[in-house]
Each structure stands twice: as structure tokens, then as C-alpha cells.
Amino acid sequence: MKKIFLEDEPDLEIFLRHNSNSRRITLRISALDGKITITGPNYLDFKEFRKFAESKKSWLKSKRKAFEPPIFISEGIKIPIMGTYTEISFSDVREPKKIGGILFVSKEKPVSTQVKKYLQEIGRIHIAYMCKEFAERLGSKVHKITLRDTRSRWGSCSNDANLMFSWRLVMAPEDVLAYVVAHEVAHLKHMNHSKDFWGTVEYLFGPYKKERTWLKQNGSSLHRYKFDN
């Protein structure tokens, strides 16, 4: 995907996307991480997109100020694991190992790769366990569980009982993770958001308002953590 860098604003990174269905140029700022995307018709050239972006420079700068800066995973950084902040520290370990409030990683491998793998592994364990417990209570069965790094949703349920979750949920408090799992498992019975569906979520998890609110207010913070090498 091409990028546009505005004059005198090198930090204002804009991603350019052509779309055959577009009739005009549009700008979008992701509510998750502040990523700026400019989209427009296939027939427009790069100069047209840049001209449009330049005209929106002041507006873009004001909007970006509302977003917190990204946190790049490295030694000494603290990340939330099940809602508890944990410091990343070097040690003579072959695989990441969490002891108390410290996650020990090897000096011989990229830190972000080790931490991401660790989060995905413990996320899979917790999510699989919760899915099994909730599904059994409904008399249902989950066919397959997939973990992804999704931007637009925390989880999903397909008609053939395949569940998908964002592995970043393992950084949220455990009750928030459990609420999302209960939400998706409830879709095994109700593929909608009807009154019966929400009743099933409450049957599985209990009162969920606090956890749902936490996710709406704080979910975007989980995307601040960058695992690029």
C-alpha cells in the first residue's frame, strides 16, 4: 500500500488505497490506532490524492493529537497480561517465562517476536478452556478456534461453529476476555443480537455491563502495543 507524506509533516503518515467502487476521495482515521487511510477512484493519480491530503492537513493534525503514541515492544517495557502490567526483562531462558510481575525473555531472539508468541500461546489456552466450559453449558460444541490480530472486531462466530478471537484480548482483564468468549459462544444458539441472545450471554457469564463498557472505553489501548521487529 502506497504512503503519502505531507510537506513539513513527516510524522503524518497517510496510506493510499484505490477502490474501483469509490466515486470520490475520502479520509478515514482508525479509532483503534489513529491510522490514516485515504481512499479514492482508480482513475485518480497520486498527485490528486496528495493535493486532497494537503488540504486536510490542519484537520488531520488536530485529530491525531487525540491518539496516544504507539508502544513498541522491547526490553524494559511493561505490557498488560490478563490486565496486570508485566515488565519485559532479559534472562538466560530459552522460551519466555513469566514469574510474578516479570516476563523473562531471551537475549538471543527478537523481543517482540517472543512476547507476541507468548501472548498468543497463553491466549489460546485460556480461550480454548473458556469456550469448552461455556459451550458445554449450552449443550453445544465449538468446531474450531482461530486467533488473529483483528482491527475491527474482537471475535466472531460462523454458522459452522468456528470461533475467531483477537489474541490481543489476553492483555485485557480476565473478566473482559471471558465476556467476549461468552458473547461469541452465545452466538452458537443465536446468530443475532436479540433479547434472547443477550439473555444467553448473561446466563453464561453473568452481568456483563462493566466488562462491555471496559472494552468500549479501553479496547483501543490494546492496539497501541506494536510487535514489529
N, C-alpha and C positions, 0 to 999 in steps of 0.2 A: 504494500500500500504506500503510495507516494505521500510525502510530507511537504507542508508549506511552512516556511519560517518568515515571519514578518520583519520588516525593516526596523531596526533598533529594539527588537523584542526577541532575542534569540531563545529565550526560555518559553516562549509562547508557541508550543508545538501543535500543529494542526494536521490531521490526517485527511487525505483527499480520497474520495470514493466516487466513482462514476456509477450511475444507475440508469439503465435503459428506460425505466418507468418514471423517472423524475422529469418534471416539467419546468422546474425552477431550482435555483440553488438554495440549500438550507444549511443551517448550522445547528449542531447538537452538542451539548456538554453533558457527559455522563454524570449522573447523580452519585455513582459509586466512587469514581476516582478522578473526576474532572477532565477526562479525556475529551478532546475537542475533535469532532468529525465534521467535515464539510462535504455535502453530497450534491450532485447535480447531473444534468443530462450528459449522455455520452458525447454529444457533438461539441460541447464546450471545451476549449483548450485550457491549458494550465494558467495562462495569463488572466483569463476571465475569473477563475477561482481565486487567484491571488488578489486581484482587484477587489473582489467582493469581501474577502477576508480582511484586507486593509481597511475597508470602510467600516468594519465592525470591531476594529482594534480596541477602542475605548471600552466598548461593551464587554468584550472578551476579557480584558484585564480586570474589570470590576467583578465579573463572575468568578474568575479563577481565584481571586483573593479569599473567597468563601471556602475553598478547599484546603484541607491540611496537606502538608508536604508528604511525599511517599517515604516509607521507611524501608531501606534496603537491608536485607538480612546479612549480618556479619557478626563476628565475634564481639561480645560485649553488649550487643543489642538485647533488649528484653521484649519477648513476644508473649501474648496470652495463650495459654494452653488450658482448655476447659475453663476459661475465664480467669485463670490465675497467671499473673505475669511471671515469666521464667527467663532467666538470663542465659544467654548462649556463651559457653566457655570452652576453651581448648583443653584437651586432656589426652592421655595415651589410651584412647579407646578405638576399637575397630568400627563400631557402629554407634550411633547416637544413644546416649543413656541419660535418663532423667533421674536426678536424685534431689529430692526436696524442690527448692526453687531454682535449680540449675539444670540446664540441658548441656551435657558434655558432648562435644563433637571432636572428630579427628582433625589434626593439623594437615594431614596428607591429602584431604579431599576438599572440594569446594564446599564452603559452609552452607550456602543456600540450598544446594542440592541435597545435602544430608538432612537439613531441617525440614525441607519440603517432603522428602521421603518418609521421615519420622512422623510428621503430621498426617500424611496420607495413611500410613500403616495403622496408627492408633485410631484414626478416624474410621477406618474400615472395620476394625474390631468392635468399637463402640456402636457404630451404626448397625452392623450385622446383628449384634446382640439385641439391640432395641427393636429392630424390625421383626425379629423372630418372636420376641415377647409380645409385642403389640398385635402381630398377625395371628398368633395363637389365641389371643383373647377374642378375636373376631371370628375365629374358625376359618381363617383364610391362610394363604401361603404366598410368600413372595417368590417370584421366579428367578429374578436376577437383580443384583445391586451394583450400580456403577457410580464411581466418584469422578467428578470433573471440576474444573475451575471455571464455573459459570459466572456470567456477569449480570444476567437479567433475572435469574430465579435461584432460589436456594434448594429447590427439589422439584421432582416431577414423578408422576405415576402414569404408566401407559396402560392400555386396555388389556395387555397380556401380562400384567402384574410385574413389569420391570420398573424398578425404582431407581431414580438418579438423585444424587445429592452433591452439593458443593463440599469439597473436602475442607474448605476454609471454616466450615461450621465447627470444627474441632477446636477452633480458637475462641469460640463463644462460650458463655457459661453452660455447664452441662444440661441444665433445665431447658435452655433455649434449643440446644441440639435435640433433646428428647421431644420437645414440642414440634419441631419441624419433622422429625421422623413420624410422630403420631399423626401429623397432618397428612403426610403422603400415604401412610398405611391406611388411613381412613378412606382414602380415595379408592381402595380396593373394593369398598362397599358402595361408595357414592362418588361417581365421576363428575362431581359438580361442587358448588359451594352453597348447597341448600341448608335449610334449618336442620335436616336430618344429618347432613354431613358434619356440621359444627357440633351437633349433639354427640356424634361418634368420636370426634376429636376430644371432647370433654370426658367421654366415657373412658377413653384410653389414657389420657394424660391428666385430666383434672382441669381446674380453672386455668386458662391459658392467656388471659388478657395481659398479664405482666410480661410474659415471655414474648408475646406477639409485639407488644409495644417496644420492648428492648430491641428486637430485630429491626423494626422500622426506624428507630432513633439511632441505633449504633451499628447496624449491619454494614453500612458503607465503610466503617473504620477497619473492617477485616480485609478490605481490598487495598489498604494503604501499604500493606506488607508486600514487598517486591522480592521475588525469588529468582530473579535473573542473575546469571553468573557474571 
